[in-house]
Amino acid sequence: MRGRVRRGADLRAVLLVGVLILTGACSSAQGSGATPAKRDTVTFAQAPGAAPNYIFPITPTQQTSVPTVLEFQYLMYRPLYYAPSGDQPVIDDVLSLADEPVYSQNNTVVTVNMKTNYLWSDGEPVDARDVVFSLNLLKAAVKESPANFGNYTPGEIPDNLAGYAATGKYQLTFTLTRSVNPEWFTTEQLELLTPLPPAWDKTSAAGPRGDYDLTPAGAKQVYDFLAGQAANLSTYATNPLWQVVDGPWRLTSYSTTGQLTMAANPHYGGPYKPAIPHFEELPFTSEAAEFNQVRAGAIDVGYVPTDDLPQLAAIKRGGYHVFAMPRFFITYMNMNFNNPAAGPVFRQLYIRQALQHLVDQPAIIHGVYSGYAIPAYGPVPVGPPNPYASALEKRGTYLYSLAAARQLLSSHGWSVIPGGVDTCVNPGAAADQCGAGIPRGARLEFTLDYTNAIQPTATQVSAMKSDAARVGIQLDLRGEPFNTILSQDSVCTPDQSACGWQMSDWGGINFSTYPTGDPLFETGGALNSGSYSDPTSDKLIEATLYGSDPNALTTYQDYLARQLPVIYQPDPDEVVVVKSTLATSGTFTELTQSNLQPERWHFTS
């Protein structure tokens, strides 16, 4: 799991044949043998309101997003293990900085042998000491605050390391606190590690470089210095720290609006050296603004908003290839279980069931996404095809039914007032009462924050508001930019002023490989922004991480499909457009998972 994604230009084809029709018509944009043409810059359209906003790879929760991690940091700073591979939820052996790890001693010792061909742009080798440096800072970061690392879950990396060391210049040995599921530890723990350059081991801008990280106090000083530098966005392209990279690109300009340019890193030691000297990301305030640039032919790689799908034929005639892109992610609506007023209501399963019954997934798929989406009823992605999704998730739970929603409310002590606001008339914790912590007269009225730059999201929440009103639930909609919602609607405690948010719809979570729920739904998980907590769920998640039962993932996902820690929504896909003059050494499938690899692209004319 690498970050949060916005929904909107994301669309998912209902039938696989739909994907094949779109991609099959565009095969000439893929692996071309043509001689690369001379053109200086390739451009990429960012999603509206979702610009990258943090450069240091130990990324805080509020900045942990796909645009920041996958579409920005990864281009400059390569993770130890890179995932996914194309459109498959597995480690990419070619792009990873290390060979497949070796597990021993009942899966409590992990040996990692790093590749020897990578260099930092200052000429130093990327080696095992750089991973130790990264881990030392990561420990300091989460000790200072769990919110300092967006993929942190208590008890997991770095907490689950009894020890780690560079046992050779290019070899690492990790000693674990307990036996683990190797698939999970490789794909969801080691993948979170990004080697950091020795040039960053300093405590001030003017101070000398050293080995300060080798003591806890020194590691804290180094982390605080680097995090402080990363907070100054306006200096991203000029601060010499961030110019030391091991990826195929280095930053040359950056605006706080999100517009940025990168230049090819001549010291990059990995595969696919950039054929185009410069790469540019362009920000947009709305989908309409982006699509206007697509229609004008002014963007090399962009997307087609859902409202503009009828114009696909014209876009193709205008010089673009079109790809429908399945992505391994889930979208959902968050509930804040710690909100002082709404939390006790959301903690009632029947309330969550009623809310899920209000999501008309078939209507959303066809009316909002023009058929380019699939229904989703649980915490594991159903598409693209994968070995993880259970039969229950594919079949669905709590299907759209206003009658079922009304029955759930009326049978639990609420006076249901269609077109008005339901009130609790039978408080208490018995089976036919409103539930613990809900007083007499409590109203079913909630504020729902949503990303206002994405039209499908606005349409979807408006539809749910309308259906909710028919069973007496009032949803007060409040549109905000994507990054604003991520920073405001996050983990909180009831006594904090920041816990005023009640519901939010900003998109969902992007999985790279093994789709377990530890940072997302486990108690205390960094991405568990709604603060959902359930001992049974925690135990089932633990079994997917540390147990040997092959059915553990199915048991976990079926339980949360029924328990509803979030309100599940259709999983949309992206419809991506690529200039017909742009080709790749691969197949462009890396775009399906929001992994940008512009170093593989070249112009044919």
C-alpha positions as CSV (number, residue, x, y, z in Angstrom):
1,M,0.0,0.0,0.0
2,R,1.6,3.3,-1.1
3,G,-0.9,6.1,-0.9
4,R,-4.3,7.6,-1.3
5,V,-5.9,8.4,-4.6
6,R,-8.5,10.8,-5.8
7,R,-11.4,9.6,-7.8
8,G,-12.9,11.2,-10.9
9,A,-11.0,10.8,-14.1
10,D,-10.6,7.2,-12.8
11,L,-12.9,4.8,-14.7
12,R,-13.0,1.1,-14.8
13,A,-14.4,-1.0,-17.7
14,V,-17.2,-3.2,-16.5
15,L,-16.3,-5.9,-19.0
16,L,-12.8,-7.0,-19.7
17,V,-13.7,-7.0,-23.4
18,G,-14.2,-3.3,-23.1
19,V,-10.6,-2.8,-22.0
20,L,-9.4,-5.0,-24.8
21,I,-11.3,-3.0,-27.4
22,L,-9.8,0.2,-26.2
23,T,-6.3,-1.0,-25.8
24,G,-6.3,-3.2,-28.8
25,A,-7.1,-0.3,-31.0
26,C,-4.1,1.5,-29.7
27,S,-1.3,-1.0,-29.9
28,S,0.8,1.2,-32.2
29,A,1.5,3.5,-29.2
30,Q,3.1,0.6,-27.4
31,G,6.6,-0.9,-27.8
32,S,7.6,0.8,-31.0
33,G,10.7,-0.1,-32.9
34,A,10.8,3.4,-34.5
35,T,13.8,5.6,-34.1
36,P,13.2,8.1,-31.3
37,A,12.5,11.5,-32.6
38,K,14.2,14.6,-31.2
39,R,11.9,16.5,-28.9
40,D,12.9,18.1,-25.7
41,T,10.0,17.7,-23.2
42,V,7.2,15.3,-22.5
43,T,4.2,16.6,-20.6
44,F,1.8,14.8,-18.1
45,A,-1.5,16.1,-16.7
46,Q,-2.0,16.0,-12.9
47,A,-5.4,15.4,-11.5
48,P,-7.2,18.6,-10.4
49,G,-6.3,19.7,-7.0
50,A,-3.9,16.8,-6.4
51,A,-0.5,18.2,-6.9
52,P,2.6,16.6,-5.3
53,N,3.3,18.3,-2.1
54,Y,6.2,16.5,-0.2
55,I,9.6,15.6,-1.4
56,F,11.3,13.7,1.5
57,P,10.5,10.0,1.1
58,I,9.6,9.6,4.8
59,T,6.3,11.1,4.1
60,P,3.8,12.3,6.7
61,T,0.2,10.9,6.7
62,Q,-1.3,14.1,5.5
63,Q,0.9,14.2,2.4
64,T,0.8,10.4,1.7
65,S,-0.9,10.3,-1.7
66,V,-0.4,8.7,-5.1
67,P,0.5,12.1,-6.7
68,T,3.1,12.7,-4.1
69,V,4.7,9.2,-3.8
70,L,4.2,7.4,-7.1
71,E,4.0,10.4,-9.5
72,F,6.8,12.5,-7.9
73,Q,9.1,10.9,-5.3
74,Y,9.5,7.6,-7.2
75,L,10.9,9.4,-10.2
76,M,13.8,10.7,-8.1
77,Y,14.2,8.3,-5.2
78,R,13.7,4.6,-6.0
79,P,12.3,2.3,-3.3
80,L,14.1,-0.8,-2.3
81,Y,11.4,-2.9,-3.9
82,Y,9.4,-1.5,-6.7
83,A,5.8,-2.5,-7.2
84,P,3.6,-3.2,-9.1
85,S,5.0,-4.8,-12.2
86,G,3.0,-3.3,-15.1
87,D,-0.7,-4.0,-14.3
88,Q,0.1,-7.0,-12.0
89,P,0.1,-6.7,-8.2
90,V,3.6,-8.1,-7.8
91,I,7.1,-6.8,-7.2
92,D,8.9,-5.6,-10.3
93,D,12.2,-7.5,-10.2
94,V,13.7,-5.4,-13.0
95,L,13.1,-2.0,-11.3
96,S,13.8,-3.1,-7.7
97,L,17.1,-2.1,-6.1
98,A,17.5,-5.6,-4.6
99,D,17.1,-9.2,-5.5
100,E,14.2,-11.3,-4.0
101,P,14.7,-11.5,-0.3
102,V,15.7,-14.8,1.3
103,Y,13.8,-15.9,4.5
104,S,15.2,-18.3,7.0
105,Q,14.9,-19.5,10.7
106,N,11.1,-19.9,10.4
107,N,10.7,-16.6,8.6
108,T,12.3,-14.6,11.4
109,V,15.5,-13.6,9.5
110,V,15.5,-11.9,6.1
111,T,18.5,-11.4,3.9
112,V,18.5,-8.9,1.2
113,N,21.1,-8.6,-1.5
114,M,21.1,-5.3,-3.3
115,K,22.1,-4.7,-6.9
116,T,25.4,-3.0,-7.4
117,N,24.7,-0.9,-10.4
118,Y,22.9,2.1,-8.8
119,L,24.6,5.4,-8.0
120,W,23.6,8.6,-6.3
121,S,23.9,11.5,-8.6
122,D,26.9,12.8,-6.5
123,G,28.8,9.6,-7.6
124,E,28.4,7.5,-4.4
125,P,27.0,4.0,-4.6
126,V,23.6,3.1,-3.4
127,D,24.3,0.4,-0.9
128,A,23.2,-1.3,2.3
129,R,24.3,1.5,4.6
130,D,21.8,3.8,2.8
131,V,18.9,1.5,3.8
132,V,20.2,1.4,7.4
133,F,20.3,5.2,7.3
134,S,16.7,5.3,6.1
135,L,15.5,2.9,8.8
136,N,17.3,4.9,11.6
137,L,15.5,8.0,10.5
138,L,12.2,6.2,10.1
139,K,12.5,5.0,13.7
140,A,13.2,8.5,14.9
141,A,10.2,9.8,12.9
142,V,7.6,7.5,14.2
143,K,8.9,7.8,17.8
144,E,8.4,11.5,17.5
145,S,4.9,11.1,16.1
146,P,3.2,8.2,14.3
147,A,1.8,10.8,11.8
148,N,5.3,11.4,10.5
149,F,5.1,8.3,8.3
150,G,1.9,7.8,6.3
151,N,2.3,4.0,6.0
152,Y,3.1,3.4,9.6
153,T,1.1,1.0,11.7
154,P,2.0,0.3,15.3
155,G,3.8,-3.0,15.7
156,E,4.9,-3.1,12.0
157,I,8.0,-1.7,10.4
158,P,10.1,-0.4,12.0
159,D,8.7,-1.8,15.3
160,N,8.8,-5.4,14.1
161,L,12.5,-5.3,13.6
162,A,14.5,-6.8,16.5
163,G,17.6,-5.8,14.6
164,Y,18.9,-4.8,11.2
165,A,22.4,-4.3,9.8
166,A,24.5,-4.0,6.7
167,T,26.2,-7.4,6.7
168,G,28.1,-6.5,3.5
169,K,28.4,-3.5,1.3
170,Y,25.4,-4.6,-0.6
171,Q,23.8,-7.0,1.8
172,L,21.2,-6.4,4.6
173,T,20.1,-8.7,7.3
174,F,16.8,-8.1,9.2
175,T,16.0,-10.0,12.4
176,L,12.3,-9.9,13.0
177,T,10.4,-10.0,16.3
178,R,8.2,-12.9,15.2
179,S,7.6,-15.2,12.2
180,V,5.9,-13.5,9.3
181,N,4.0,-14.2,6.1
182,P,6.9,-13.7,3.6
183,E,4.5,-12.4,0.9
184,W,3.2,-9.7,3.2
185,F,6.6,-8.7,4.6
186,T,8.2,-8.3,1.2
187,T,5.4,-6.5,-0.6
188,E,4.0,-4.4,2.3
189,Q,7.0,-3.9,4.6
190,L,10.3,-4.0,2.7
191,E,8.6,-2.1,-0.2
192,L,8.1,0.8,2.2
193,L,11.8,1.3,2.5
194,T,13.6,3.9,0.3
195,P,17.4,4.2,0.6
196,L,18.5,7.7,1.5
197,P,21.8,9.3,0.3
198,P,24.7,9.7,2.7
199,A,24.7,13.4,1.7
200,W,21.6,13.9,3.7
201,D,23.2,12.7,7.0
202,K,23.5,16.1,8.5
203,T,21.8,18.2,11.1
204,S,21.9,21.6,9.5
205,A,22.3,23.1,6.0
206,A,25.8,24.5,6.7
207,G,26.9,21.6,8.9
208,P,29.2,18.8,7.8
209,R,28.0,15.4,6.7
210,G,28.5,12.6,9.2
211,D,27.1,9.4,10.7
212,Y,24.7,11.2,13.1
213,D,22.0,8.7,12.4
214,L,23.9,5.9,14.2
215,T,22.6,7.2,17.6
216,P,18.9,7.8,18.4
217,A,19.6,11.4,19.4
218,G,21.5,12.0,16.2
219,A,18.9,10.3,14.0
220,K,16.2,12.6,15.5
221,Q,18.3,15.6,14.7
222,V,18.8,14.5,11.1
223,Y,15.1,13.6,10.7
224,D,14.0,17.0,12.1
225,F,16.4,18.8,9.8
226,L,15.3,17.0,6.7
227,A,11.6,17.2,7.6
228,G,12.0,21.0,8.2
229,Q,13.6,21.4,4.8
230,A,10.8,19.4,3.1
231,A,8.3,21.7,4.7
232,N,9.6,24.6,2.5
233,L,8.0,23.7,-0.8
234,S,9.3,26.8,-2.6
235,T,12.9,25.6,-2.4
236,Y,12.4,22.1,-3.7
237,A,14.1,22.8,-7.0
238,T,16.9,24.9,-5.5
239,N,17.8,23.1,-2.3
240,P,21.0,21.0,-3.0
241,L,19.7,18.3,-0.7
242,W,17.0,17.2,-3.1
243,Q,19.3,17.3,-6.1
244,V,21.1,14.1,-4.8
245,V,18.9,11.4,-6.4
246,D,19.3,7.7,-7.6
247,G,16.2,7.6,-9.8
248,P,16.1,8.5,-13.6
249,W,15.0,12.1,-12.9
250,R,16.0,15.1,-10.9
251,L,13.9,18.2,-10.1
252,T,14.7,21.4,-12.1
253,S,11.6,23.6,-11.2
254,Y,8.7,23.4,-8.8
255,S,5.8,25.6,-8.1
256,T,3.5,25.3,-5.1
257,T,0.7,25.1,-7.5
258,G,2.1,21.7,-8.6
259,Q,3.7,22.6,-11.9
260,L,7.1,21.0,-12.0
261,T,9.8,20.0,-14.5
262,M,12.5,17.3,-14.2
263,A,15.6,16.6,-16.2
264,A,17.2,13.2,-16.9
265,N,19.7,12.0,-14.3
266,P,22.9,11.1,-16.2
267,H,24.1,9.0,-13.3
268,Y,21.0,6.8,-13.2
269,G,22.3,3.2,-13.0
270,G,19.0,1.4,-13.5
271,P,17.2,0.2,-16.7
272,Y,15.4,2.4,-19.1
273,K,17.6,5.5,-19.3
274,P,15.5,8.5,-20.3
275,A,15.3,9.1,-24.1
276,I,13.5,12.4,-23.6
277,P,15.7,15.0,-21.7
278,H,12.9,16.7,-19.8
279,F,9.6,15.7,-18.1
280,E,6.9,18.2,-17.1
281,E,3.9,17.8,-14.8
282,L,1.1,20.3,-15.4
283,P,-1.5,21.1,-12.7
284,F,-5.2,21.9,-13.3
285,T,-7.9,23.5,-11.3
286,S,-10.6,21.4,-12.9
287,E,-11.2,18.5,-15.2
288,A,-12.6,20.9,-17.9
289,A,-9.4,22.8,-17.9
290,E,-7.4,19.7,-18.4
291,F,-9.7,18.3,-21.1
292,N,-9.5,21.6,-23.0
293,Q,-5.7,21.1,-23.3
294,V,-6.3,17.5,-24.5
295,R,-8.7,18.7,-27.2
296,A,-6.1,21.3,-28.2
297,G,-3.4,18.6,-28.4
298,A,-1.3,20.4,-25.9
299,I,-0.7,17.5,-23.5
300,D,1.3,14.3,-24.3
301,V,-0.2,12.1,-21.5
302,G,-3.6,13.1,-20.0
303,Y,-7.0,11.7,-19.2
304,V,-10.6,12.0,-20.3
305,P,-13.1,13.1,-17.7
306,T,-16.3,11.0,-17.4
307,D,-18.5,13.7,-18.8
308,D,-16.4,13.8,-22.0
309,L,-16.3,10.1,-22.8
310,P,-18.7,10.6,-25.7
311,Q,-15.8,12.5,-27.3
312,L,-13.4,9.6,-27.4
313,A,-13.7,9.1,-31.2
314,A,-12.9,12.8,-31.7
315,I,-10.0,12.6,-29.4
316,K,-8.6,9.6,-31.4
317,R,-9.0,11.5,-34.6
318,G,-7.2,14.4,-33.0
319,G,-4.0,12.4,-32.6
320,Y,-4.3,10.4,-29.3
321,H,-4.4,6.8,-28.4
322,V,-6.9,5.9,-25.7
323,F,-6.4,3.4,-22.9
324,A,-8.9,2.2,-20.4
325,M,-6.9,1.5,-17.3
326,P,-7.8,-0.9,-14.5
327,R,-6.2,0.0,-11.2
328,F,-5.7,-2.1,-8.1
329,F,-7.5,0.1,-5.6
330,I,-10.7,0.6,-3.6
331,T,-12.8,3.7,-3.3
332,Y,-15.0,4.5,-0.3
333,M,-16.6,7.1,1.9
334,N,-15.0,7.6,5.3
335,M,-16.9,8.0,8.6
336,N,-15.3,9.6,11.6
337,F,-15.8,7.1,14.4
338,N,-14.2,9.6,16.9
339,N,-16.3,12.6,16.1
340,P,-18.0,13.5,19.4
341,A,-21.5,13.9,17.9
342,A,-21.5,11.5,14.9
343,G,-19.1,8.8,16.2
344,P,-21.6,7.0,18.5
345,V,-24.0,6.8,15.6
346,F,-21.4,5.5,13.1
347,R,-20.4,2.8,15.7
348,Q,-23.8,1.2,15.2
349,L,-23.5,-1.5,12.5
350,Y,-27.1,-1.0,11.5
351,I,-26.4,2.6,10.7
352,R,-23.5,1.7,8.5
353,Q,-25.6,-1.0,6.8
354,A,-28.3,1.6,6.1
355,L,-25.8,4.0,4.6
356,Q,-24.4,1.2,2.4
357,H,-27.9,0.4,1.2
358,L,-28.1,4.0,-0.1
359,V,-25.2,3.5,-2.6
360,D,-26.9,2.7,-5.9
361,Q,-23.8,1.1,-7.5
362,P,-25.4,0.0,-10.8
363,A,-26.9,3.5,-11.4
364,I,-23.5,5.1,-10.5
365,I,-21.6,2.8,-12.8
366,H,-23.8,3.5,-15.8
367,G,-25.0,7.1,-15.0
368,V,-21.8,8.6,-13.6
369,Y,-19.1,6.5,-15.2
370,S,-20.7,5.5,-18.5
371,G,-20.2,1.9,-17.7
372,Y,-16.4,2.3,-17.0
373,A,-16.5,1.0,-13.4
374,I,-17.2,-2.1,-11.4
375,P,-19.2,-2.7,-8.2
376,A,-17.2,-3.0,-5.0
377,Y,-18.4,-4.3,-1.7
378,G,-15.3,-4.9,0.4
379,P,-11.7,-4.1,1.3
380,V,-10.0,-6.0,-1.5
381,P,-10.1,-4.9,-5.1
382,V,-12.1,-7.1,-7.4
383,G,-10.4,-5.8,-10.5
384,P,-8.2,-6.0,-12.4
385,P,-8.4,-9.9,-12.2
386,N,-6.3,-11.1,-9.2
387,P,-6.1,-14.1,-6.9
388,Y,-7.2,-12.2,-3.8
389,A,-10.8,-11.1,-4.1
390,S,-13.3,-13.5,-2.5
391,A,-16.6,-14.9,-3.8
392,L,-18.5,-12.8,-1.3
393,E,-16.9,-9.5,-2.5
394,K,-17.7,-10.4,-6.1
395,R,-21.3,-11.2,-5.2
396,G,-21.8,-8.2,-3.0
397,T,-23.3,-7.3,0.3
398,Y,-25.9,-4.7,1.4
399,L,-27.1,-4.0,-2.1
400,Y,-29.0,-0.8,-3.0
401,S,-32.4,-0.8,-1.2
402,L,-34.2,2.2,0.3
403,A,-36.7,-0.2,1.9
404,A,-33.9,-2.1,3.6
405,A,-32.4,1.2,4.9
406,R,-35.8,2.4,6.2
407,Q,-36.4,-0.9,8.0
408,L,-33.0,-0.9,9.7
409,L,-33.6,2.6,11.0
410,S,-37.3,2.2,12.1
411,S,-36.5,-1.2,13.8
412,H,-33.7,0.5,15.9
413,G,-35.6,3.3,17.6
414,W,-35.6,6.0,14.9
415,S,-38.6,8.0,13.8
416,V,-38.1,7.9,10.0
417,I,-39.2,11.1,8.3
418,P,-38.7,10.9,4.5
419,G,-37.8,14.3,3.3
420,G,-37.1,15.4,6.8
421,V,-34.5,14.4,9.4
422,D,-34.9,11.2,11.4
423,T,-34.7,11.4,15.2
424,C,-34.0,8.9,17.9
425,V,-37.2,8.2,19.9
426,N,-36.0,5.0,21.7
427,P,-32.6,5.6,23.1
428,G,-30.7,2.7,24.7
429,A,-28.5,-0.2,23.9
430,A,-31.1,-3.0,23.4
431,A,-31.5,-4.6,20.1
432,D,-34.5,-2.4,19.1
433,Q,-33.0,0.8,20.4
434,C,-30.8,3.5,18.9
435,G,-27.6,2.3,20.5
436,A,-25.0,3.2,23.1
437,G,-24.1,6.8,23.4
438,I,-27.0,8.1,21.2
439,P,-29.4,10.4,23.2
440,R,-33.1,10.9,22.7
441,G,-33.7,13.4,20.0
442,A,-30.4,12.8,18.2
443,R,-30.7,13.6,14.5
444,L,-29.4,11.7,11.5
445,E,-27.7,14.7,9.9
446,F,-24.0,14.6,8.8
447,T,-21.6,16.9,7.0
448,L,-20.0,15.1,4.0
449,D,-16.8,16.6,2.6
450,Y,-15.9,15.7,-1.0
451,T,-13.3,16.6,-3.6
452,N,-14.9,19.5,-5.5
453,A,-12.6,19.5,-8.5
454,I,-13.8,16.1,-9.7
455,Q,-17.3,16.2,-11.3
456,P,-18.1,12.4,-10.9
457,T,-17.5,12.7,-7.1
458,A,-19.8,15.7,-6.9
459,T,-22.5,13.8,-9.0
460,Q,-22.1,10.7,-6.8
461,V,-22.4,12.4,-3.5
462,S,-25.4,14.5,-4.8
463,A,-27.1,11.3,-5.8
464,M,-26.5,9.8,-2.3
465,K,-27.8,13.0,-0.7
466,S,-31.0,12.6,-2.6
467,D,-31.4,8.9,-1.7
468,A,-30.5,9.6,1.9
469,A,-33.2,12.2,2.1
470,R,-35.8,9.7,1.1
471,V,-35.1,7.7,4.3
472,G,-34.7,10.8,6.5
473,I,-30.9,11.2,6.6
474,Q,-29.7,14.7,5.8
475,L,-26.3,15.0,4.2
476,D,-24.8,18.5,4.2
477,L,-22.3,18.6,1.3
478,R,-19.1,20.6,1.5
479,G,-16.7,20.6,-1.5
480,E,-13.0,21.0,-0.8
481,P,-9.7,20.5,-2.8
482,F,-8.2,17.0,-2.6
483,N,-5.1,18.0,-0.6
484,T,-7.2,20.1,1.8
485,I,-9.4,17.1,2.6
486,L,-6.4,14.9,3.2
487,S,-5.0,17.4,5.7
488,Q,-8.3,18.1,7.5
489,D,-10.2,14.8,7.5
490,S,-7.6,12.6,9.1
491,V,-6.9,10.6,12.3
492,C,-8.0,12.4,15.4
493,T,-9.2,12.0,19.0
494,P,-12.6,13.2,20.2
495,D,-11.1,16.0,22.3
496,Q,-9.2,17.6,19.4
497,S,-10.7,20.5,17.4
498,A,-9.5,18.7,14.2
499,C,-12.1,15.9,15.0
500,G,-15.0,18.1,13.8
501,W,-15.2,16.4,10.4
502,Q,-17.9,13.7,10.1
503,M,-17.8,12.1,6.7
504,S,-15.5,12.5,3.7
505,D,-15.2,11.3,0.1
506,W,-11.8,12.0,-1.3
507,G,-11.3,8.8,-3.3
508,G,-9.6,5.7,-2.0
509,I,-6.5,3.6,-1.4
510,N,-4.1,2.4,-4.0
511,F,-2.7,-1.1,-3.3
512,S,0.6,-2.0,-5.0
513,T,0.6,-5.7,-4.2
514,Y,-0.8,-7.8,-1.2
515,P,-4.1,-6.1,-0.3
516,T,-4.2,-6.6,3.5
517,G,-5.8,-4.0,5.7
518,D,-3.1,-3.2,8.4
519,P,-2.5,0.5,7.8
520,L,-6.0,1.1,6.6
521,F,-8.4,-0.7,9.0
522,E,-6.3,-1.9,11.9
523,T,-6.6,0.0,15.1
524,G,-4.1,2.9,15.0
525,G,-3.2,2.4,11.4
526,A,-1.8,5.6,9.9
527,L,-4.2,5.5,6.9
528,N,-7.2,4.6,9.1
529,S,-8.4,8.2,8.9
530,G,-11.9,7.3,10.3
531,S,-10.3,5.7,13.4
532,Y,-12.2,2.4,12.9
533,S,-11.4,-0.1,15.7
534,D,-12.6,-3.7,16.1
535,P,-10.7,-6.4,18.0
536,T,-12.0,-9.1,15.7
537,S,-10.9,-7.2,12.6
538,D,-7.5,-6.6,14.2
539,K,-7.1,-10.3,14.9
540,L,-8.0,-11.3,11.3
541,I,-5.6,-8.7,9.9
542,E,-2.9,-10.1,12.1
543,A,-3.5,-13.5,10.6
544,T,-2.9,-12.2,7.1
545,L,0.4,-10.8,8.2
546,Y,1.9,-13.4,10.5
547,G,-0.1,-16.6,10.0
548,S,0.2,-19.5,7.6
549,D,-3.5,-20.1,6.8
550,P,-4.0,-19.6,3.0
551,N,-7.6,-18.6,3.7
552,A,-6.7,-15.8,6.1
553,L,-7.1,-13.0,3.5
554,T,-10.6,-14.3,2.5
555,T,-11.7,-14.5,6.1
556,Y,-10.5,-11.0,6.8
557,Q,-12.1,-9.4,3.7
558,D,-15.4,-11.2,4.2
559,Y,-15.6,-9.9,7.7
560,L,-15.0,-6.3,6.7
561,A,-17.4,-6.6,3.8
562,R,-20.1,-7.3,6.4
563,Q,-18.8,-4.9,9.1
564,L,-18.4,-1.9,6.9
565,P,-15.5,0.2,8.3
566,V,-16.2,2.5,5.4
567,I,-19.0,2.9,2.9
568,Y,-17.9,1.0,-0.2
569,Q,-18.4,2.7,-3.6
570,P,-17.9,1.5,-7.2
571,D,-14.2,1.3,-8.3
572,P,-13.8,3.6,-11.3
573,D,-11.0,3.3,-13.9
574,E,-8.9,5.8,-15.7
575,V,-9.3,6.6,-19.3
576,V,-5.8,7.8,-20.3
577,V,-4.9,9.5,-23.5
578,V,-1.4,9.2,-25.0
579,K,-0.2,11.2,-28.0
580,S,0.1,9.1,-31.1
581,T,3.6,10.4,-31.5
582,L,4.7,9.0,-28.1
583,A,5.9,5.4,-27.8
584,T,7.4,3.3,-25.0
585,S,9.8,0.5,-24.5
586,G,7.1,-1.3,-22.7
587,T,3.3,-1.3,-23.1
588,F,2.2,1.8,-21.1
589,T,0.6,-0.6,-18.6
590,E,2.5,1.1,-15.8
591,L,0.0,3.9,-16.1
592,T,-2.8,1.5,-15.0
593,Q,-1.4,1.6,-11.5
594,S,-0.6,5.3,-11.4
595,N,3.1,4.5,-11.7
596,L,4.8,7.0,-14.0
597,Q,7.7,5.8,-16.0
598,P,8.5,8.6,-18.5
599,E,12.0,7.3,-18.7
600,R,10.7,4.5,-20.9
601,W,9.0,6.9,-23.4
602,H,10.2,8.3,-26.6
603,F,8.8,10.4,-29.5
604,T,8.5,8.8,-32.9
605,S,7.8,12.1,-34.8
